Amino acid sequence: MPAALSPDLLEKMDAYWRAANYLTVGQIYLQDNPLLETPLKREHIKPRLLGHWGTTTGLNFIYVHLNRLIKEHDLNMIYVIGPGHGGPGLVAHSYLEGSYTERYPNIERDRNGLQRLFRQFSWPYGIPSHVAPETPGSIHEGGELGYSLVHAYGAAFDNPDLIVACIIGDGEAETGALATSWHSNKFLNPSRDGAVLPILHLNGFKIANPTVLARISHQELTDLLRGYGYEPYFVEGDVPAMVHQRLAGTLDTVVAEIHKIQDTARSSPNTVERPRWPMIVFQTPKGWTGPRFVDGKPVEGTWRAHQVPIADFKNPEHIKELEDWMKSYRPRELFDESGKFRDEFAALAPRGHRRMGMNPHANGGELLVPLAMPHFYDYAVRVSAPGSVEAESTRVLGVFLRDVMKQNLANQNFRLFGPDETASNRLDAVYEVSGKEWMARLEDVDINLSVNGRVMEVLSEHLCEGWLEGYVLTGRHGLFSCYEAFVHIIDSMFNQHAKWLKTTKTIPWRKPIASLNYLLTSHVWRQDHNGFSHQDPGFIDHVASKKSDVVRIYLPPDANCLLSVADHCLRSRNYVNLIIAGKQPEWQWLDIESAVRHCTAGAGIWQWASNDAGDPDVVMACAGDVPTLETLAAVTLLREYIPDIRIRVVNVVDLMALQSQTEHPHGLEDQDFDALFTRDKPVIFAFHGYPRMIHWLTYRRHNHDNFHVRGYKEEGTTTTPFDMVVLNNLDRYQLALDAISRIPRLREQKQTATDRYWSTMERHKLYVSEHGEDMPEVQNWRWTS
Ligand SMILES: Cc1ncc(C[n+]2csc(CCOP(=O)(O)OP(=O)(O)O)c2C)c(N)n1
């Protein structure tokens, strides 16, 4: 086979790689003397040394080769780095290709710029040591390992011209999220989607241990990767010139293979079959080209190369070793007298938007096309009077989402994600417009599967989350519906996305992207049939802990409110929106105009359920559909027990309205909060989640001491729906008792009310135990004004 690279090109590419490696070491170590124009001294070295050397030379090597590929084939390519701790490598490359200076003009392409580039890295208020939102060309933080491949696939969906090169750390490959991500190839359609080129970076070690994939046989690794449906191409070695030729030749082969797969699929898109996609296993030493030994211990090619291989510069020998190491890259050949990267090498980089640091797909907001939105009023449930009609909220939403899907089919920029639950969550109307993406084998029993599906269903919350993240980060839109209890599986992925959003808001060149939308249904209060394992509303607490300028939490009490909230979320930018709504038939409270008014305010008095005439005995507050039902049922009980009782009902849709305005932009002004909750009356608050959340949100409010919150307290089992609320003291009888107990003028009725409560509870327990369903008075309850 002829060599892929001419001697001249090989030499120049090697020089480019040396430059990236030089800049990497410079960033990790130097605060001054960036071109080593004077002998290296201790004061040129940073006082605190942070950064990951070991992975970076491999990342740098591959980047140089992808640049050649992009130029030769005019490819539209982005680079996702699993071992994101190799941040200095990506910064180095975007600097060498010019992207960095375009984004950050103070980092010029000369000696001064180099000095600032080095000094800012891992420096207080400088740039992070990982690939981060600040890094041009990245959609992937990479600090928390595991999500590179799933992000790469999310980026490739509906981007037919894009190739996402994805470096997977061999340590990263041990994570659960990455292990399942290989299966994404069963959901990628080569006729419609772009390509992902996985490159397993088999450098053999993690921080302190070997990696599993490096210590199984070549055959076993090949079998594993073939088992996942890939064709692995191995590129191995430690002699740079040879590895250059091997990688170049292999990349030519795999790009030809990708184009062949795409051409075949695109010539007959209706009969497209799942191809065996190529991938690369890149096996080079960890810390390649770095110090081979430090203090007599082997470093290059071992786990000792992971971070900062030479430290302790009190030892003058170490200063000399660092200087020799840096000089081994021959910086004078690479940078001219002014410190500028020499043109003959710089010319190897692609131009304009073809540079991976400037590809607009990695700054998705630049490509964002707003969704065409149907008018959500058209999907409203007719509610002639509160509580006059029942509906399944998520089913109503499903029809709306069907038409969102329909109206954006031409733009191919909206997908729905869910772990096998779209139908179970009653969003199945979307199948009328689009099936579920499926590239694996079909059988006669299958329904709604399609190679052109836009509904993404796989039993992996990691994949749903990661695909959606990759999709929105590259400028598209989506919604992830999930069982409330199991969304916790991706807690940490949510964290990373929220952190990404928070940081991007401070980076002017990062354009806003579509929000990441969660619909949590099959929620805690309606998992009576599945039992305790399925009952957990804690995601609210998790989301609420993130920055207020990033997160929004909505608890629509009925279908029309859900429509209003969903419409708002799909139009919003740069947020994580958490919507929690039930799927079971429930009474409907608000007509669509009232729902819109209520959702816009975030919280409000339901006058139709109140009779306080401005001076309530008690405020009955609620957030969440089941707590709203129980609250209204409690109101009817209270009116029956105490005909002259004055009750105000307050419903909260936008949970963050409760927080002070100083804490959250949705927070009500104190006077508006007081106007709802009073300054001195008892507030019985029925909440969907853990009660402490309401206390946390309201602790600065005037009336906080009078807040008495009921919510989930980790009680549950397989039982009836009403027994679920009873077990957690969120039931209507408890709420009514709470109110009576706290209204000063009803002090004398407390004992009677308590006795009545306990006898009702006894009746309830006996009834559900004997009949297996709730008491008729509960099942047949209706709102009466
Ligand atoms: C989920 C997660 N767990 C642990 C870590 C801490 N950590 C940072 S780097 C690293 C080893 C990574 O090894 P590998 O993916 O092979 O990358 P490389 O060897 O190329 O640096 C670990 C465990 C992390 N960043 N993320």
The ligand as a MOL file (V3000), in Angstrom:
LIG
                    3D

  0  0  0     0  0            999 V3000
M  V30 BEGIN CTAB
M  V30 COUNTS 26 27 0 0 0
M  V30 BEGIN ATOM
M  V30 1 C -17.0620 9.9690 35.8750 0
M  V30 2 C -15.6610 10.2920 36.3030 0
M  V30 3 N -15.0830 9.5250 37.2540 0
M  V30 4 C -13.8160 9.7840 37.6520 0
M  V30 5 C -13.1210 10.8300 37.1150 0
M  V30 6 C -11.6930 11.1400 37.5950 0
M  V30 7 N -10.7260 10.8810 36.4770 0 CHG=1
M  V30 8 C -10.1940 11.8900 35.7900 0
M  V30 9 S -9.1900 11.3380 34.5700 0
M  V30 10 C -9.4610 9.7310 34.9680 0
M  V30 11 C -8.8040 8.6200 34.1640 0
M  V30 12 C -9.2470 8.6860 32.7530 0
M  V30 13 O -8.6940 7.6800 31.9800 0
M  V30 14 P -8.9530 7.6590 30.4120 0
M  V30 15 O -10.3880 7.8410 30.1110 0
M  V30 16 O -8.3010 6.4360 29.8810 0
M  V30 17 O -8.2150 8.9590 29.8990 0
M  V30 18 P -6.6710 9.1690 29.6270 0
M  V30 19 O -5.9330 7.9610 30.0600 0
M  V30 20 O -6.5790 9.3440 28.1520 0
M  V30 21 O -6.2950 10.3700 30.3980 0
M  V30 22 C -10.3200 9.6450 36.0610 0
M  V30 23 C -10.7300 8.3790 36.6950 0
M  V30 24 C -13.7860 11.6350 36.1610 0
M  V30 25 N -13.2020 12.6990 35.6260 0
M  V30 26 N -15.0390 11.3200 35.7560 0
M  V30 END ATOM
M  V30 BEGIN BOND
M  V30 1 1 1 2
M  V30 2 1 2 3
M  V30 3 2 2 26
M  V30 4 2 3 4
M  V30 5 1 4 5
M  V30 6 1 5 6
M  V30 7 2 5 24
M  V30 8 1 6 7
M  V30 9 2 7 8
M  V30 10 1 7 22
M  V30 11 1 8 9
M  V30 12 1 9 10
M  V30 13 1 10 11
M  V30 14 2 10 22
M  V30 15 1 11 12
M  V30 16 1 12 13
M  V30 17 1 13 14
M  V30 18 2 14 15
M  V30 19 1 14 16
M  V30 20 1 14 17
M  V30 21 1 17 18
M  V30 22 2 18 19
M  V30 23 1 18 20
M  V30 24 1 18 21
M  V30 25 1 22 23
M  V30 26 1 24 25
M  V30 27 1 24 26
M  V30 END BOND
M  V30 END CTAB
M  END
